[in-house]
Amino acid sequence: MEAELHLALIRTFHAQKNKTRPGMTEIGLTPGQPKVLRYLSRHNCCMQKEIAEALDIEPATVSQILNNMTQAGLVRKSEPAERRRAESVSITEKGRDCLEKWVQLCDRIDEISLAGFTPEERRQFFDYFGRMYRNLTGKSLE
């Protein structure tokens, strides 16, 4: 069974992605944007490098995602006076509205995904995923 763990994770990830993508499109978001919005809602006014490190995304990918998000009005970039060469990124009100819709969508899909799980099984499930993530990255899930 353990040899098949990667297949179970991949198939479950794709099933979840297939449930979320239509709603993501309806909200006006593209892949990668929801996790950036969630991060910025908790760590506003941060640097692109911080986003890349926290979300395990390549800096070039973060730059592309943020450029698209800036054009869509979801985030704004500003140049702080004390750091002339580094832009700071913050979430806009439109970004917060989209994030709220995204969270509501994810909550509905989480309920479908975890139907039939007891509260204790849900807690264990998240504990196991947290431990797996820590084993693979050395970091804790936020």
Backbone as CSV, one residue per row, in Angstrom:
resi,resn,N_x,N_y,N_z,CA_x,CA_y,CA_z,C_x,C_y,C_z
1,MET,0.816,-1.196,0.000,0.000,0.000,0.000,0.861,1.262,0.000
2,GLU,1.936,1.293,0.776,2.771,2.493,0.844,3.379,2.845,-0.501
3,ALA,3.682,1.823,-1.320,4.265,2.096,-2.630,3.280,2.844,-3.521
4,GLU,2.012,2.791,-3.204,0.988,3.448,-4.005,0.582,4.814,-3.442
5,LEU,1.221,5.262,-2.372,0.858,6.529,-1.755,0.924,7.677,-2.751
6,HIS,1.992,7.732,-3.535,2.130,8.837,-4.489,0.984,8.856,-5.497
7,LEU,0.529,7.685,-5.909,-0.594,7.635,-6.851,-1.892,8.113,-6.197
8,ALA,-2.106,7.706,-4.955,-3.305,8.141,-4.241,-3.284,9.656,-4.058
9,LEU,-2.134,10.217,-3.720,-2.026,11.662,-3.548,-2.265,12.402,-4.861
10,ILE,-1.664,11.920,-5.936,-1.811,12.572,-7.239,-3.254,12.506,-7.719
11,ARG,-3.875,11.334,-7.616,-5.260,11.194,-8.082,-6.209,12.056,-7.247
12,THR,-5.989,12.105,-5.940,-6.833,12.921,-5.072,-6.622,14.402,-5.373
13,PHE,-5.376,14.808,-5.570,-5.078,16.192,-5.927,-5.801,16.586,-7.210
14,HIS,-5.738,15.729,-8.229,-6.393,16.044,-9.503,-7.916,16.087,-9.369
15,ALA,-8.473,15.197,-8.572,-9.922,15.220,-8.345,-10.332,16.520,-7.664
16,GLN,-9.553,16.937,-6.680,-9.837,18.185,-5.970,-9.675,19.373,-6.916
17,LYS,-8.632,19.364,-7.708,-8.379,20.445,-8.667,-9.528,20.544,-9.673
18,ASN,-10.023,19.403,-10.133,-11.124,19.401,-11.088,-12.412,19.962,-10.481
19,LYS,-12.566,19.842,-9.180,-13.726,20.426,-8.486,-13.563,21.931,-8.292
20,THR,-12.332,22.396,-8.058,-12.121,23.813,-7.755,-11.959,24.690,-8.999
21,ARG,-11.415,24.167,-10.071,-11.093,25.004,-11.242,-12.288,25.755,-11.817
22,PRO,-13.455,25.114,-11.999,-14.580,25.894,-12.537,-14.944,27.085,-11.634
23,GLY,-14.947,26.870,-10.337,-15.249,27.959,-9.405,-14.175,29.020,-9.419
24,MET,-12.929,28.603,-9.568,-11.816,29.547,-9.633,-11.999,30.475,-10.832
25,THR,-12.352,29.886,-11.957,-12.567,30.668,-13.167,-13.739,31.627,-12.987
26,GLU,-14.806,31.142,-12.375,-15.989,31.974,-12.126,-15.647,33.177,-11.239
27,ILE,-14.788,32.974,-10.257,-14.364,34.054,-9.367,-13.455,35.041,-10.093
28,GLY,-12.762,34.552,-11.130,-11.849,35.410,-11.882,-10.400,35.202,-11.509
29,LEU,-10.103,34.048,-10.933,-8.734,33.736,-10.536,-8.134,32.695,-11.472
30,THR,-6.811,32.665,-11.511,-6.099,31.657,-12.291,-5.215,30.846,-11.343
31,PRO,-4.728,29.688,-11.797,-3.894,28.856,-10.924,-2.722,29.643,-10.331
32,GLY,-2.487,29.402,-9.053,-1.408,30.073,-8.332,-1.871,31.322,-7.590
33,GLN,-2.882,31.990,-8.113,-3.326,33.231,-7.496,-3.983,33.045,-6.129
34,PRO,-4.835,32.021,-5.936,-5.465,31.888,-4.615,-4.467,31.757,-3.468
35,LYS,-3.418,30.961,-3.649,-2.480,30.799,-2.537,-1.673,32.062,-2.293
36,VAL,-1.427,32.846,-3.331,-0.744,34.130,-3.145,-1.655,35.096,-2.392
37,LEU,-2.938,35.134,-2.766,-3.883,35.998,-2.055,-3.985,35.602,-0.591
38,ARG,-4.054,34.310,-0.327,-4.156,33.846,1.064,-2.913,34.267,1.844
39,TYR,-1.740,34.104,1.243,-0.503,34.492,1.919,-0.491,36.001,2.195
40,LEU,-0.858,36.794,1.182,-0.844,38.247,1.356,-1.883,38.724,2.364
41,SER,-2.971,37.980,2.512,-3.977,38.379,3.499,-3.447,38.208,4.917
42,ARG,-2.463,37.328,5.085,-1.863,37.076,6.402,-0.530,37.803,6.594
43,HIS,0.130,38.155,5.485,1.459,38.791,5.533,1.488,39.955,4.547
44,ASN,0.663,40.944,4.765,0.560,42.040,3.822,1.856,42.844,3.766
45,CYS,2.079,43.475,2.625,3.274,44.287,2.391,4.552,43.464,2.547
46,CYS,4.684,42.470,1.715,5.893,41.651,1.769,6.581,41.659,0.406
47,MET,7.734,41.064,0.372,8.547,41.036,-0.827,8.250,39.775,-1.637
48,GLN,8.460,39.851,-2.960,8.245,38.706,-3.828,9.047,37.487,-3.360
49,LYS,10.262,37.727,-2.923,11.129,36.645,-2.466,10.498,35.903,-1.288
50,GLU,9.878,36.639,-0.371,9.220,36.032,0.785,8.052,35.155,0.346
51,ILE,7.307,35.626,-0.646,6.182,34.844,-1.163,6.688,33.547,-1.777
52,ALA,7.712,33.636,-2.596,8.270,32.453,-3.254,8.740,31.420,-2.226
53,GLU,9.457,31.872,-1.223,9.969,30.959,-0.200,8.840,30.314,0.598
54,ALA,7.869,31.105,0.993,6.780,30.599,1.829,5.884,29.618,1.088
55,LEU,5.706,29.826,-0.217,4.767,29.007,-0.980,5.443,27.940,-1.835
56,ASP,6.741,27.803,-1.713,7.493,26.814,-2.495,7.277,26.999,-3.999
57,ILE,7.390,28.255,-4.440,7.230,28.603,-5.849,8.518,29.263,-6.321
58,GLU,8.896,29.014,-7.557,10.079,29.659,-8.124,9.852,31.176,-8.197
59,PRO,10.882,31.971,-7.893,10.736,33.426,-7.945,10.227,33.950,-9.285
60,ALA,10.672,33.370,-10.383,10.203,33.814,-11.703,8.707,33.558,-11.870
61,THR,8.219,32.449,-11.322,6.795,32.129,-11.384,5.999,33.117,-10.539
62,VAL,6.501,33.440,-9.355,5.834,34.424,-8.498,5.764,35.766,-9.218
63,SER,6.827,36.158,-9.873,6.858,37.429,-10.593,5.767,37.461,-11.658
64,GLN,5.626,36.383,-12.406,4.598,36.306,-13.452,3.193,36.334,-12.850
65,ILE,2.980,35.572,-11.782,1.674,35.553,-11.110,1.333,36.950,-10.603
66,LEU,2.294,37.613,-9.963,2.039,38.947,-9.410,1.788,39.983,-10.498
67,ASN,2.481,39.882,-11.617,2.221,40.816,-12.719,0.779,40.686,-13.200
68,ASN,0.309,39.442,-13.358,-1.072,39.218,-13.781,-2.063,39.700,-12.724
69,MET,-1.723,39.478,-11.457,-2.604,39.911,-10.367,-2.651,41.431,-10.263
70,THR,-1.543,42.099,-10.534,-1.500,43.559,-10.524,-2.397,44.101,-11.640
71,GLN,-2.283,43.525,-12.824,-3.116,43.952,-13.952,-4.599,43.732,-13.666
72,ALA,-4.924,42.666,-12.922,-6.320,42.358,-12.586,-6.821,43.180,-11.399
73,GLY,-5.929,43.926,-10.747,-6.321,44.749,-9.611,-6.446,43.991,-8.300
74,LEU,-5.841,42.799,-8.227,-5.915,41.978,-7.021,-4.840,42.333,-6.003
75,VAL,-3.702,42.810,-6.489,-2.601,43.228,-5.621,-2.034,44.529,-6.159
76,ARG,-1.255,45.187,-5.304,-0.541,46.380,-5.751,0.909,46.251,-5.298
77,LYS,1.766,46.795,-6.124,3.190,46.815,-5.806,3.571,48.249,-5.465
78,SER,4.395,48.384,-4.455,4.870,49.710,-4.090,6.329,49.624,-3.707
79,GLU,7.010,50.722,-3.879,8.440,50.788,-3.577,8.633,51.511,-2.263
80,PRO,8.960,50.791,-1.194,9.152,51.463,0.092,10.369,52.383,0.065
81,ALA,10.253,53.479,0.767,11.315,54.491,0.770,12.641,53.934,1.271
82,GLU,12.593,53.060,2.274,13.848,52.577,2.853,14.512,51.474,2.018
83,ARG,13.814,50.932,1.030,14.384,49.870,0.193,14.158,50.253,-1.267
84,ARG,14.952,51.097,-1.770,14.772,51.665,-3.097,14.671,50.623,-4.211
85,ARG,15.347,49.493,-4.089,15.402,48.537,-5.189,14.423,47.380,-5.041
86,ALA,13.659,47.318,-3.993,12.780,46.179,-3.766,11.325,46.627,-3.665
87,GLU,10.475,45.958,-4.434,9.049,46.269,-4.383,8.375,45.494,-3.259
88,SER,7.411,46.124,-2.656,6.576,45.499,-1.651,5.234,45.182,-2.303
89,VAL,4.645,44.050,-1.942,3.373,43.628,-2.534,2.318,43.592,-1.447
90,SER,1.116,44.108,-1.763,0.009,44.055,-0.814,-1.277,43.716,-1.558
91,ILE,-2.218,43.181,-0.818,-3.504,42.770,-1.375,-4.439,43.984,-1.436
92,THR,-5.255,44.052,-2.484,-6.229,45.129,-2.628,-7.589,44.661,-2.098
93,GLU,-8.521,45.578,-2.049,-9.881,45.220,-1.619,-10.495,44.211,-2.587
94,LYS,-10.259,44.394,-3.875,-10.748,43.429,-4.876,-10.128,42.059,-4.622
95,GLY,-8.848,42.041,-4.279,-8.173,40.783,-3.961,-8.788,40.122,-2.748
96,ARG,-9.112,40.916,-1.733,-9.759,40.365,-0.524,-11.138,39.789,-0.845
97,ASP,-11.887,40.462,-1.706,-13.203,39.955,-2.101,-13.085,38.622,-2.837
98,CYS,-12.127,38.542,-3.759,-11.916,37.290,-4.491,-11.464,36.178,-3.544
99,LEU,-10.601,36.518,-2.607,-10.135,35.520,-1.641,-11.297,35.004,-0.799
100,GLU,-12.181,35.884,-0.375,-13.330,35.454,0.423,-14.198,34.467,-0.352
101,LYS,-14.422,34.747,-1.629,-15.192,33.823,-2.482,-14.449,32.495,-2.638
102,TRP,-13.141,32.565,-2.777,-12.324,31.356,-2.918,-12.408,30.497,-1.659
103,VAL,-12.301,31.122,-0.511,-12.367,30.388,0.760,-13.729,29.709,0.903
104,GLN,-14.794,30.401,0.528,-16.127,29.808,0.592,-16.238,28.596,-0.328
105,LEU,-15.686,28.709,-1.539,-15.673,27.585,-2.473,-14.894,26.407,-1.888
106,CYS,-13.723,26.691,-1.349,-12.884,25.622,-0.778,-13.558,24.975,0.423
107,ASP,-14.245,25.763,1.241,-14.959,25.199,2.386,-16.018,24.202,1.925
108,ARG,-16.746,24.548,0.855,-17.771,23.629,0.325,-17.139,22.342,-0.193
109,ILE,-16.023,22.481,-0.906,-15.354,21.309,-1.460,-14.719,20.475,-0.355
110,ASP,-14.200,21.128,0.681,-13.664,20.394,1.841,-14.749,19.542,2.499
111,GLU,-15.934,20.101,2.627,-17.039,19.342,3.233,-17.392,18.120,2.402
112,ILE,-17.393,18.276,1.078,-17.639,17.133,0.194,-16.512,16.117,0.349
113,SER,-15.282,16.601,0.346,-14.105,15.722,0.421,-14.057,14.923,1.712
114,LEU,-14.469,15.546,2.803,-14.348,14.908,4.111,-15.672,14.341,4.632
115,ALA,-16.653,14.204,3.747,-17.936,13.613,4.134,-17.694,12.206,4.678
116,GLY,-18.299,11.910,5.801,-18.154,10.595,6.411,-16.969,10.464,7.353
117,PHE,-16.126,11.495,7.430,-15.004,11.488,8.373,-15.504,12.007,9.717
118,THR,-15.124,11.365,10.784,-15.467,11.867,12.113,-14.559,13.060,12.423
119,PRO,-14.914,13.879,13.408,-14.013,14.983,13.791,-12.603,14.480,14.145
120,GLU,-12.507,13.358,14.821,-11.192,12.805,15.172,-10.430,12.376,13.921
121,GLU,-11.108,11.756,12.966,-10.442,11.349,11.716,-9.967,12.565,10.933
122,ARG,-10.761,13.619,10.938,-10.350,14.850,10.257,-9.102,15.422,10.903
123,ARG,-9.056,15.460,12.224,-7.884,15.966,12.935,-6.659,15.119,12.605
124,GLN,-6.826,13.787,12.633,-5.713,12.890,12.309,-5.255,13.084,10.869
125,PHE,-6.209,13.222,9.975,-5.908,13.405,8.560,-5.002,14.614,8.356
126,PHE,-5.375,15.745,8.959,-4.564,16.960,8.834,-3.216,16.805,9.537
127,ASP,-3.208,16.095,10.641,-1.949,15.836,11.336,-1.006,15.031,10.443
128,TYR,-1.532,14.014,9.784,-0.707,13.186,8.893,-0.157,14.010,7.731
129,PHE,-1.012,14.827,7.127,-0.529,15.660,6.027,0.514,16.657,6.501
130,GLY,0.309,17.226,7.666,1.294,18.147,8.219,2.636,17.474,8.459
131,ARG,2.584,16.267,8.967,3.834,15.525,9.217,4.517,15.155,7.908
132,MET,3.737,14.747,6.908,4.329,14.419,5.605,5.005,15.647,5.009
133,TYR,4.324,16.780,5.073,4.881,18.016,4.527,6.178,18.389,5.232
134,ARG,6.177,18.280,6.549,7.379,18.585,7.330,8.511,17.620,6.960
135,ASN,8.202,16.343,6.771,9.218,15.367,6.369,9.833,15.727,5.019
136,LEU,9.009,16.223,4.114,9.466,16.509,2.759,10.139,17.870,2.606
137,THR,9.751,18.835,3.446,10.258,20.200,3.264,11.030,20.758,4.436
138,GLY,10.827,20.165,5.617,11.430,20.719,6.819,10.663,21.906,7.361
139,LYS,9.506,22.201,6.758,8.684,23.339,7.177,7.339,22.839,7.694
140,SER,6.668,23.699,8.439,5.330,23.394,8.915,4.294,23.971,7.966
141,LEU,3.165,23.286,7.864,2.055,23.840,7.085,1.488,25.037,7.835
142,GLU,1.151,26.078,7.082,0.526,27.261,7.699,-0.957,27.087,7.750
